[in-house]
Amino acid sequence: MVREPHSSPRPASDASAQLGEVAYLTVTAVNNTGAFLRWGPAKDVLLPYSEQRFRPDPGKRVLVMLYSDDQGRPVATMRLDRFLTDDAWALDSGDQVDVVVADRTDLGMKVVVNHRYWGLIYQDDISQPLRRGQSLKGYVKQRREDGRVDISLLPPGAARLDVVGDQVLKALRESGGYLALGDKSNAHDIKARLGVSKSAYKQAIGRLYKQQLITLEPNAIRLVPGALSE
C-alpha cells in the first residue's frame, strides 16, 4: 500500500486551490505512484505519472488542473488541454475575468481564463511583471471570430484611463513632481517606465491635463503644485 506523504502547513497560494481550478502547486514528494502536491485539504493531492508532462522534483512548482477521478478522488493533471478550450464562447469584450499565467510565447503571455479557456495577453498589453502560476484579474479585450480571447490587464473605456492616470500620478509623486515622459517621448521608454502603451499614456495625461493636475511639455510632464493636496 502506498503511503501518502505527511502534510505540512499550506502556504496561502496552495491553500486557495479548489477542484475544477488551475493552480500552481508545490511538489512535496515523488514515489512509484507519481508526485504529491501541496494544496488546501488535509492530504496532498496525487499527480500520477500518466498525468505528467515531465518529471517534477520535490520543492518545484507545477501548473495543474485539479479534478475528481472516476472514483471521486481528487487528482491533479499537467495535461491542461483536456480541460481547457480555445473557444471562449461564454465571454464578451469588456468582461472581467480570473487569469492564471501559464507560458510565455513569441506574442506575449499565454494564460488560463476563468479556469475554462485559453487566452493571450499580447506583449504590448503586459502592463506589469508576470510570472508563471500568478493569479490576477484581467479583462477580455476582444473575442475573435474563432472564439479565442485576447486579454488585457487594464479595464476597458474610461476606467482604463483612470487606472493609467493613477499610475502616472504615483510616478510623479515618486519622482518629485516631474516625469521625463511626454507627448513626444519614445513608446519604448513609456512602456519601460509605466508598463503601458504610448497611446494609453497620451490619453491618460490628456485627462490629467484637463483636470488641471499636470502641465505638459513635449518630453515631460509636471505635477501642478498643490493640485492633489487635501
Phi, psi and omega in degrees: 000134181279127177268132179279147182300150175297136182279138177249167181306141185267128170293159185302322183295326179280324184294338184276352184290141181228157174301140182086006181240157172269134183216158179252101192246153182272134176282122180264331182197159176227133176219198185285356176266327182156209178251150176249136185243141178284130174209191191296308183298176188298322183259146174293151183265142183276134169248094184298156178303324182292342181256010181260141174268338173206167183272107181279150179260152176305138182093340177279165178243146182227148178269119186222160167260136177260130181210173178260135178278186184298339180259010177080012180269142178292135181220153176247151175220142172274350185274074188294332182298340177290339185243343184249150180233156175277345184267092182274064187297334185273357185253149177232160178303135180094346181296138172278137185222161171271135185235136170239124183288131182251276188227148174281140177234179178295336183266338184162232182235123175282134184226159173264130184248122179054026178061018184229333189230156167272144176217175181223132169257111180295152184307319181293342181261002177279106187257007178200160178299137180237144178229152180304133179087353181292137177252134180200171178271146176216184182222143178286114179284316174197152169250119186282172183299330179275004177092349181286150184243140170260135186247142173241149176271354179252142179293160180282165171065212184297327180299325178297316180293328177295319178296313179296319178300319177297321177296319180295314180297321178297316179296322178296316179299317183291337182253020175076023175092005181228134179228121184279054176221118181229194183299331184260003184290158179292138181299324179296320180295320178295316180297317182294324183277320188241347179077020181231163179287161178296322179299313180296322180295314181297319179295319182293316181289332174297318177294319180294324178294317178295332178276002178060037177262337181221163169247153186250140170231162182305321184234025180194165171226155179229142176283131178292125182305128178078002185296326184252012179290145182277000000 
